[in-house]
Amino acid sequence: MPKIEVGSPTLVPVRQKLTVLLEGGGGESLFVEHYSPLHHQLRAALAGELAPGTLLDLPLRPEVTLTIPASRLIGLLTEPEQITLTAPPAIAQVAAPPAVEAPVGVLVPGEPDGITLVTCAQVPDVFSPDDHAKLLAFVRRSETSFVGTTTSTKRDNYRASSVLYNFAPFDEMMRSKIRQLLPAVCQALKINDIPKGSIEAQLTAHNDDNFYKVHNDNGSADTAHRVLTFVYYFHDQPKNFTGGELLVYDHKVKGGYHYAAETYRTIQPMDNSIVFFASQEMHEVTRVSCPSLKFMDSRFTINGWVGK
């Protein structure tokens, strides 16, 4: 049986929490019905599809509405209501998907058996058009400096991509943006203590037939300090690859170990957007198809982790 993507009618939360990020700093949180007209209107505002001067009415709580110009909206964090499933029939009846090669579970002492739907936060339009263009130009100049990737377990046929570890000054530009977004992101992901540790980052390219199978980002002694994973997507225009989606699996605990559940969320590699999720969550990158084989047609990311 195929994998069930969260979003199927049986598993979609009834409401979503939206954190609206505003120009000048700050933000407002509100709850809306899943795929409500307001949610679509907010996304249209981000895409610049609304007429100049359009006003948005944000229902913050009963009988309290905040009206803002659509032009003030700079970001949107979407968070489904957290739902814990102890023995959900919709999941129990699904066979383990072929893509999940039963990775070794991560020890999670004290966590009860069950499945919790994972939460991700994605922010569009991260950098200005000028900074985005400069980043692409830098990647074009740096093609010969990329090296092949490996995994900490040295498993064969588990990861295929190339990476650039030193990419100044864009590494610090990324860290600055992460620090700016952290308060709102942690609120959306229900992380009570904002991580204040180091921010690691690397620049990765996925070309034809590249992928990364199911793994998490803090399951070894040298990565246990990681709290939050981020992936910033960018690519040349027009887009000349398909695939490369990020699948973030729901949190499954069995016998004191954490595994990937059979349900997941799909994050599209949307140009100039960034996604955040807890580093403990199992995730994978689906296989990329890039028929031209040209380096600049790759799926590029700046991916990394925020420490405790």
C-alpha positions as CSV (number, residue, x, y, z in Angstrom):
1,M,0.0,0.0,0.0
2,P,1.3,3.5,-0.7
3,K,2.3,6.0,2.0
4,I,-0.5,8.3,3.2
5,E,0.5,11.9,3.1
6,V,-0.8,14.0,6.0
7,G,-3.5,16.1,4.3
8,S,-5.8,13.2,3.6
9,P,-9.3,13.9,5.0
10,T,-8.9,11.4,7.8
11,L,-5.9,13.1,9.3
12,V,-6.1,16.8,8.6
13,P,-6.6,18.9,11.7
14,V,-9.8,20.9,11.7
15,R,-8.0,24.2,12.4
16,Q,-4.6,25.8,11.8
17,K,-2.7,28.3,13.8
18,L,-1.3,31.1,11.6
19,T,1.4,33.5,12.8
20,V,1.3,36.6,10.6
21,L,4.8,38.2,10.4
22,L,4.5,42.0,9.8
23,E,6.9,44.5,8.3
24,G,8.7,46.5,11.0
25,G,8.8,43.5,13.3
26,G,6.3,41.6,15.4
27,G,3.5,39.4,14.4
28,E,0.0,38.3,15.3
29,S,-1.4,34.8,15.8
30,L,-4.9,33.6,15.0
31,F,-6.7,30.3,14.4
32,V,-8.5,29.7,11.1
33,E,-10.3,26.7,9.5
34,H,-8.1,24.5,7.4
35,Y,-7.8,25.9,3.9
36,S,-10.1,28.8,4.8
37,P,-10.6,31.8,2.4
38,L,-8.6,33.9,4.8
39,H,-5.6,31.5,4.5
40,H,-5.8,31.8,0.7
41,Q,-6.1,35.6,0.9
42,L,-3.0,35.8,3.1
43,R,-1.0,33.7,0.7
44,A,-2.2,35.8,-2.2
45,A,-1.0,38.9,-0.3
46,L,2.5,37.3,0.1
47,A,2.6,36.6,-3.6
48,G,1.7,40.2,-4.5
49,E,-1.6,39.1,-6.1
50,L,-3.9,41.5,-4.3
51,A,-4.7,45.0,-5.5
52,P,-2.8,47.9,-4.1
53,G,-4.4,49.3,-0.9
54,T,-6.1,46.0,0.0
55,L,-6.9,45.7,3.7
56,L,-6.8,42.4,5.5
57,D,-9.1,41.7,8.5
58,L,-7.4,39.3,11.0
59,P,-9.8,37.8,13.6
60,L,-7.4,37.6,16.6
61,R,-10.1,36.5,19.1
62,P,-13.9,36.7,19.5
63,E,-15.1,40.2,18.7
64,V,-11.6,41.5,18.2
65,T,-10.4,42.1,14.6
66,L,-7.1,43.6,13.5
67,T,-7.2,45.4,10.1
68,I,-3.8,45.9,8.3
69,P,-2.7,46.8,4.8
70,A,-1.8,43.7,2.8
71,S,1.5,45.4,2.0
72,R,2.6,45.0,5.6
73,L,2.6,41.2,5.5
74,I,6.1,39.7,5.0
75,G,5.7,36.1,6.2
76,L,3.3,33.4,7.3
77,L,3.9,30.5,9.7
78,T,1.4,27.7,9.5
79,E,1.0,25.3,12.4
80,P,-1.6,22.5,12.6
81,E,-3.0,21.7,15.9
82,Q,-1.0,19.1,17.7
83,I,-2.8,15.8,17.8
84,T,-1.5,12.7,19.5
85,L,-2.7,9.4,18.1
86,T,-2.1,6.3,20.3
87,A,-3.6,3.7,18.0
88,P,-5.1,5.4,14.9
89,P,-6.8,2.9,12.6
90,A,-5.9,5.0,9.6
91,I,-2.3,4.5,10.3
92,A,-2.4,1.0,11.7
93,Q,-3.8,-0.3,8.5
94,V,-1.1,1.1,6.3
95,A,1.9,-1.1,5.3
96,A,5.4,0.3,5.9
97,P,6.4,2.3,2.7
98,P,9.3,1.1,0.6
99,A,11.2,4.4,1.0
100,V,11.5,3.8,4.7
101,E,14.2,1.2,5.1
102,A,13.5,0.7,8.8
103,P,16.3,3.0,10.0
104,V,17.6,2.2,13.5
105,G,15.4,3.9,16.1
106,V,16.7,6.7,18.3
107,L,16.5,6.1,22.0
108,V,13.8,8.4,23.6
109,P,13.7,7.4,27.3
110,G,10.3,8.2,29.0
111,E,8.3,8.8,25.8
112,P,5.1,6.8,25.7
113,D,4.3,4.6,22.6
114,G,2.2,6.3,20.0
115,I,2.3,8.7,17.1
116,T,2.3,12.5,17.1
117,L,1.7,14.6,14.0
118,V,4.8,16.6,13.3
119,T,4.7,20.4,12.9
120,C,6.7,22.3,10.3
121,A,6.9,26.1,9.7
122,Q,7.7,27.5,6.2
123,V,8.4,31.1,5.4
124,P,8.4,32.5,1.9
125,D,10.4,35.4,0.3
126,V,13.3,35.1,2.7
127,F,15.8,37.2,0.9
128,S,15.5,40.3,-1.3
129,P,15.7,39.7,-5.1
130,D,19.1,41.3,-5.1
131,D,20.5,39.0,-2.4
132,H,18.9,36.0,-4.1
133,A,20.7,36.9,-7.4
134,K,24.0,37.4,-5.7
135,L,23.7,34.0,-4.0
136,L,23.0,32.3,-7.4
137,A,26.0,34.1,-8.9
138,F,28.2,32.9,-6.1
139,V,27.1,29.3,-6.6
140,R,27.9,29.6,-10.3
141,R,31.4,30.8,-9.5
142,S,31.9,28.0,-6.9
143,E,30.8,25.0,-8.9
144,T,34.3,23.3,-8.8
145,S,34.5,23.7,-5.0
146,F,31.6,21.5,-4.2
147,V,32.4,18.0,-2.9
148,G,30.4,14.8,-2.5
149,T,28.4,14.2,0.6
150,T,28.6,11.4,3.1
151,T,26.6,10.2,6.2
152,S,27.8,9.8,9.7
153,T,27.0,6.0,9.5
154,K,28.9,5.7,6.2
155,R,26.1,3.7,4.7
156,D,26.3,3.0,0.9
157,N,23.6,4.3,-1.4
158,Y,21.9,6.3,1.3
159,R,22.7,9.9,0.2
160,A,23.7,11.5,-3.1
161,S,24.4,15.2,-3.4
162,S,27.3,17.7,-3.3
163,V,28.1,20.2,-0.6
164,L,30.0,23.5,0.0
165,Y,31.0,24.0,3.6
166,N,32.6,27.4,3.3
167,F,30.4,30.0,1.5
168,A,31.1,33.4,3.2
169,P,29.6,35.9,3.3
170,F,26.3,34.1,2.7
171,D,26.8,31.8,5.7
172,E,26.5,34.8,8.0
173,M,23.7,36.3,6.0
174,M,21.8,33.0,6.6
175,R,22.6,33.0,10.3
176,S,21.4,36.6,10.7
177,K,18.1,35.7,9.0
178,I,17.7,32.6,11.3
179,R,18.2,34.7,14.4
180,Q,15.6,37.2,13.1
181,L,13.0,34.4,12.5
182,L,13.7,32.3,15.6
183,P,11.2,33.8,18.1
184,A,8.2,33.4,15.7
185,V,9.3,30.0,14.5
186,C,9.8,28.6,18.0
187,Q,6.3,29.9,18.9
188,A,4.8,28.1,15.9
189,L,6.7,24.9,16.7
190,K,5.9,25.1,20.4
191,I,9.5,25.2,21.4
192,N,9.4,27.0,24.8
193,D,13.0,27.9,25.1
194,I,14.5,29.6,22.1
195,P,17.8,27.8,21.3
196,K,20.8,30.1,21.8
197,G,23.6,27.8,20.6
198,S,25.7,27.9,17.5
199,I,24.1,27.9,14.1
200,E,25.7,25.4,11.7
201,A,25.1,25.8,7.9
202,Q,26.2,24.2,4.7
203,L,25.3,24.8,1.0
204,T,24.0,21.7,-0.8
205,A,23.3,20.9,-4.4
206,H,21.0,18.1,-5.6
207,N,21.3,17.3,-9.3
208,D,19.9,14.4,-11.3
209,D,19.3,11.2,-9.4
210,N,20.3,12.7,-6.1
211,F,18.5,12.0,-2.9
212,Y,18.8,11.5,0.9
213,K,17.0,8.6,2.6
214,V,15.2,8.6,5.9
215,H,17.3,10.0,8.8
216,N,17.2,12.6,11.6
217,D,19.7,15.3,12.5
218,N,20.5,14.7,16.2
219,G,20.7,11.0,16.6
220,S,24.4,10.6,17.3
221,A,26.7,11.8,20.1
222,D,28.3,14.6,18.0
223,T,24.9,15.9,16.8
224,A,22.8,15.6,20.0
225,H,23.1,19.3,20.7
226,R,21.0,20.2,17.6
227,V,17.4,21.4,18.4
228,L,16.1,22.9,15.2
229,T,16.7,22.0,11.6
230,F,16.3,24.6,8.8
231,V,16.3,24.2,5.0
232,Y,16.5,27.3,2.7
233,Y,15.6,26.6,-0.9
234,F,16.8,28.5,-3.9
235,H,17.3,27.7,-7.6
236,D,17.8,29.3,-11.0
237,Q,14.9,30.4,-13.2
238,P,13.2,28.8,-15.0
239,K,13.2,25.8,-12.7
240,N,14.7,22.8,-14.6
241,F,14.4,20.0,-12.0
242,T,11.5,18.0,-10.5
243,G,11.3,16.0,-7.3
244,G,13.5,16.9,-4.4
245,E,10.6,17.2,-2.0
246,L,11.3,17.1,1.7
247,L,9.2,14.5,3.5
248,V,9.0,15.1,7.3
249,Y,7.6,12.0,9.0
250,D,5.3,12.0,12.0
251,H,6.9,11.1,15.3
252,K,6.5,7.4,16.1
253,V,7.6,5.9,19.4
254,K,7.7,2.2,20.1
255,G,9.4,0.5,23.0
256,G,11.3,3.6,24.0
257,Y,12.7,4.3,20.5
258,H,11.8,6.9,17.9
259,Y,11.1,5.8,14.3
260,A,9.6,7.3,11.2
261,A,5.8,6.8,11.1
262,E,4.1,5.8,7.8
263,T,2.5,9.3,7.6
264,Y,4.4,12.4,6.7
265,R,4.2,16.0,5.5
266,T,5.5,17.1,2.1
267,I,7.5,20.4,1.8
268,Q,7.9,21.6,-1.8
269,P,11.4,23.1,-2.6
270,M,9.8,26.6,-3.2
271,D,12.4,29.1,-4.4
272,N,13.5,31.6,-1.7
273,S,11.6,29.9,1.1
274,I,12.8,28.3,4.3
275,V,11.3,25.5,6.4
276,F,12.0,24.7,10.0
277,F,11.3,21.5,12.1
278,A,12.6,19.8,15.2
279,S,16.0,18.1,14.5
280,Q,14.8,14.9,16.1
281,E,12.2,14.3,13.5
282,M,12.8,11.7,10.7
283,H,12.9,13.1,7.2
284,E,14.1,12.4,3.7
285,V,14.8,14.2,0.4
286,T,13.0,12.5,-2.6
287,R,15.0,11.7,-5.7
288,V,15.6,14.6,-8.0
289,S,15.2,14.5,-11.8
290,C,17.4,17.0,-13.7
291,P,17.5,15.9,-17.3
292,S,20.0,18.6,-18.4
293,L,22.6,17.5,-15.8
294,K,23.7,21.1,-15.7
295,F,25.0,22.2,-12.3
296,M,23.0,25.5,-12.3
297,D,19.8,23.5,-12.9
298,S,20.2,21.9,-9.5
299,R,18.0,22.1,-6.4
300,F,20.1,24.2,-4.1
301,T,19.7,24.6,-0.3
302,I,21.4,26.2,2.6
303,N,20.6,23.7,5.3
304,G,21.7,23.6,8.9
305,W,20.9,23.4,12.6
306,V,20.4,25.6,15.6
307,G,22.0,24.2,18.8
308,K,20.8,24.2,22.4
